[in-house]
């Protein structure tokens, strides 16, 4: 169950980052650059946690 929630949150972050990138390329970003940087940082942190951590994700 925790894996499903984790992957759903990562998917939502990835979709938001792609949306931000596409909107920025079109010249009308929906948020500031700081938001894009935060999205990228959260995705990198989530991937790092998935690759090197796990904790509750690997139990059961």
C-alpha positions in Angstrom: 0.0 0.0 0.0 2.8 2.4 0.9 4.5 1.6 -2.5 1.3 2.5 -4.3 1.1 5.8 -2.5 4.8 6.6 -3.1 4.6 5.8 -6.8 1.4 7.8 -7.2 3.1 10.8 -5.5 6.2 10.5 -7.7 3.9 10.2 -10.8 2.1 13.4 -9.8 5.4 15.2 -9.3 6.6 14.0 -12.7 3.5 15.2 -14.4 3.7 18.6 -12.7 7.4 18.9 -13.7 6.6 18.0 -17.3 3.7 20.5 -17.3 5.9 23.2 -15.9 8.6 22.5 -18.5 6.1 22.5 -21.4 4.4 25.7 -20.2 7.8 27.4 -19.8 8.9 26.4 -23.3 5.7 27.9 -24.6 6.6 31.2 -23.0 3.8 31.2 -20.4 4.9 29.3 -17.3 2.1 28.6 -14.8 4.5 29.2 -11.9 7.8 30.8 -11.0 11.2 29.3 -11.6 11.4 28.4 -7.9 8.5 26.1 -8.3 10.1 24.3 -11.1 13.3 23.9 -9.1 11.4 22.5 -6.1 9.6 20.0 -8.4 12.9 18.8 -9.8 14.4 18.6 -6.3 11.5 16.5 -5.1 11.7 14.1 -8.0 15.4 13.6 -7.5 14.8 13.1 -3.8 12.1 10.6 -4.5 14.2 8.6 -7.0 17.1 8.7 -4.5 14.9 7.4 -1.8 13.6 4.7 -4.0 17.0 3.6 -5.2 19.0 3.8 -2.0 16.6 3.9 0.8 13.3 2.1 0.8 12.7 1.6 4.4 8.9 1.1 4.6 8.7 0.4 0.9 10.8 -2.7 1.2 9.1 -4.2 4.2 6.5 -7.0 3.7 
